[in-house]
Amino acid sequence: MIERHRVAAFDQLAESAGLRVDVAGHRIALFRLGDDVYAIGDRCSHAEASLAEGEVFDGAVECPRHGSEFDLRTGRSESLPATRPVPTYTVEVEGTDVFVTVESSEGGEA
């Protein structure tokens, strides 16, 4: 089942910094670039690390553990050692609220 969840207030999101949220069994990293908000899976696809803790450069986040970069728009791995993408989620900003759409998952994100 696909569900839409309010996950944050827009002003909670610092420019070019991550915020981790847990939604319906998914661990998600939110990032604000200007007026746009992006949501990707918070776990690096190479090793257990929180992407919300990474640094943002030119529309990508760098994993704080091994330096792999992930495109915030597509989730695609842009550098080694990661070779697999991370999930992306639909984000909507309505007024001051940020919503993310996820598929319900009892077991959580793989």
N, C-alpha and C positions, 0 to 999 in steps of 0.2 A: 504494500500500500504506500502510495506517495503522499507525503505530508509536508506542509509548510509550517515552519516554526520561527517565532521571533527569537533572535539569538543575542541581540545587543542593541544599544542605542548608538546612532551614528557617531555621536561625540565621544563615545567610549573608545573609538578606534583612532589611535594615533597614526599620523601620516607615516607610511613606509615601515610600520611595525606590526608584528603579529599578535593576535589574541586567540588563545585556544578556547574552544567551546565544545561541550559534549551534547550531542543531539540524537535522540532515538537510536542509541547504540553506535553512533559515528563520532569519531574524534576529528574535529575540524579546526583548521587554522584560518582565521579571517585576516585579511590585509586590506588597508585603505590606501589607494593611490589617487590623490586629488579627490574628486567626487565619486570615484568608482570603488566598489568593494568586491573583493574576490574571495572565494572559499575553496580550499583544497584540503585533501586528506592531511592530517597533521603528522602522520608517521612517514618518515623517509622510507622509500622503497628499497634502499640498500641495507640500512641498519636501523635499529630502534633509536630514533631521535625525534624530538619535537620540532617540526618545521616552524611553528609559531615563534620559536626562540631564535630563528635564523635572521640574518641580515638581508635586506631587500636592495637589489641593484637592477636598474633597467627592466623592471617588470618581472623579475625572477627572485626567488628566495634561495639563499644558500644554506644548506644543511649545516648546523653548528657542529656536527660530529666529524664528518669526512669531506665537507666542502662541495658535495654534489649540488647542482643548481636545478631548480624546477620552475618552469614557466607558470606564472600565476593565472594566466588565462586558460591554458590547455592542460596543465598538470604534467606536461612532457618533461622528461629528464633531459637537461641541456648539457650535462657534463658527467664524467665518470667520478666515482665508481658506480653510481646508480645507473641502471640501464632501463628500468621500468618506470612508467609514469605513476603519478599518484592520482586518486580520484578528484574530480572537480564537482562543484555543486552550484546550482542556480541560486543567485543572490538577487534580492529586490530590496530597494530602499524606498520606504514610504514615509514621508515626513521625516521624523527623527528616528524611526525604527528600521532595523535591518532584519530581514527574513531570509532563511535558507530553506530550500526544498530538498528533502532527502527521502529515500525509500526506507520504510521501517525495517529494522533489522534486529531480531531478537539476539543474535549472536554477536552483533557488532561488525565493525569493518574488518575485513580480512587482511 
